[in-house]
Amino acid sequence: MVDDFTRECLALAADTSLSGLRVGRELDRIVALRGRPAMIVSDNGTELTSHAMLRWR
């Protein structure tokens, strides 16, 4: 996960498969450290279009 403004890498998760739940946990960790972003831009990968991500807040 990259901050588009600062180009800082906020999280890097390498695995054979990433679930929406795992992405949500990483986002929760980043929000706890840096606060909630005004906007999130994502691609249409299956982990980002899952029900877990649609429910993430």
FENLINKA-V970289 format. One record per run of one state. SS is the DSSP state (a for helix, b for strand, c for the rest). FROM is the first residue (numbers start at 0). LEN is the number of residues. Records with the same first field share a line. If there is no record, write none. Layout:
SS=FROM-LEN  FROM-LEN
This chain:
c=0-1  2-6  9-10  34-16  55-2
b=1-1  8-1
a=19-15  50-5
